[in-house]
Amino acid sequence: MRRPLKKKRTIMPDPKYGSVKVAGLIHYVMERGKKNVARTIVYQAFDEMEKGLKKDPQLIFEEALQNVGPLTELRSRRVGGANYQIPQDVPANRRFMLALRWILQAAKERKGMPMHKRLALEIIDASKNEGAAVARRENTQKMAEANRAFAHLAW
């Protein structure tokens, strides 16, 4: 007998911007349950973006999420003793989470400055369709395109 599916938890919007997406970013930045530290990092990063580009940081962040989120990804599937990498469309919630994860990983890989500056620079780069997170998305898309021959094996 299969176990019941997990219930999706709703994310409460963050207090400053009233956005669920910004709250998701805060959750991803948070380490060891220190949400106040994560909020400080994200809000300082948004202030840096606003200072640097003179635009609403929420719009910059939304644009970055659009540019980083992958449309297709590869999933492994075992067929007749062989594993195939099958390209599949990415659901909207997974696309959002992958975009957050990749932006944060790219920001952590930058060295030599505080985390809020690294995060701000990575979000700005992603909004301009540049940076490590966008490169990762493009790499994923290329691999999915290369394995399009196995698309008929999808569920």
N, C-alpha and C positions, 0 to 999 in steps of 0.2 A: 504494500500500500504506500502511495506517495505521501510525503509530508505536505502540509498546507503551505501555500505561497506566503511569503513575507508581506506584511502590509507596508505600503509606501509611506514613509514619514514625510509630513509636510514641513517645509523649511519656513520659519517665520522671517519676514522681511527685516533687514537691518534697521536700527533706529535712526541713523543719520540720513540715508538716502531713500529709505522705504522700498528697497529693491530686494527681491528674492535672489537675484543673480549675484549681487554684492554680498549678500549673506552667505551664499554658497562659496564665494571666494574666501571669505573670512573663515569658514569651516575648513577649507583646504589649507589655508596658511597656518591654522592653529596646530600647535604641537603640545602634547602632554596636558591637554585640557585648559591651556592658558588662553582663553578667548579674548581677554582684555588686551593682551600683548598682540594677538592677531588683528584685532580691530584697529589698534594703534598703527600697526604696519600698513594695513590696507588704506586707512584714512590718510596717512601721511603720503602714501604712494599716489592717491587720488589728488591730494593737494599739489604734489610735484607735477603731475600731469596738467593740472589746471594752470599752474604757474608757467610751465613750459610751452603749452600749446594755446593758451587763452581760449579753450573750449570747455564745454561741460564734460567732466571726467566720465560720467556715466555713458555718454554717447561714444566716447573713445573706447571705453571698456566693451560696450555692445558690439562696436565695429571689430574690435580685436577678437571677440568670441566668434563672430561670423567668419572672420578670415582664418581662424585656427581650427574650427570644428570640421572634422572630416565627413565627407558625404558617403564614402564607402570604406570598408575595412576588410581585412582578411580574417576568416575563421577557419580553423582546422576541422576537417571531417574525415573520418576513417571510412573508406569504401573499399571492400574486397581486399583487405590486408595492406592497403597503401593509404598514407595520409595525404590529403589534398588541401591546399590553401584556397578556400573558396571566397570570392569577393561578395560581400553582402552590404546592403544599405544600412546606415547607422540610424537608430531611432533618435528622436530629438533630445530626450533626456540624457542618453549616453553621449551624444555629440557634445552637449553642454559640459558634461563631466570630463570628457577627454580633453576638451579645449582648456578647461581650468587646470587640469593636471599637467598638461604640456606647457602651458604658460608658466606655471609655478616651477616646474622642473628646469625650464630654461632660465628662469630668474635665479634659481639656486646655483646653477652652473656658472653664472657670472661671478667674478671674484673682485675683491678690492674696494667694496663700498657697502654701505648699510643695506639691509634687505629691502627697505621701502624704496630706495632709489633703484635697486636692481629690478624690483617688481614694476615700478613706474616705467623704466626704460623698456622692459620687455613688452608691456602692454602697448606702449607707444609704437614700438617696432611692429608688433602684430597688427595694430590698426593701420599701419602703412604697408601691410603685406610683406614684411621683412622679418628677420630674426630667426632664432633657432626653433621656436614653436611652429612657425609657418613652414620652415624647412621640413620639420617632422611630418606635418600634414601632407606636404607635397610628396614626400617619400612614401607615405602610406598609400596615397592615391596612385602613384606610379606602380607600386607593387600590385595593387588591386587591378589596375589596368593590364599589367603583364599576365596576371592569372585569370583573365576574363574567359579563357578557354574552358575553365572548370566551373563556370557559372551554372551550367545545366545540372550540376550535382547538388545545388542548393536545395534546402528543404522545401 
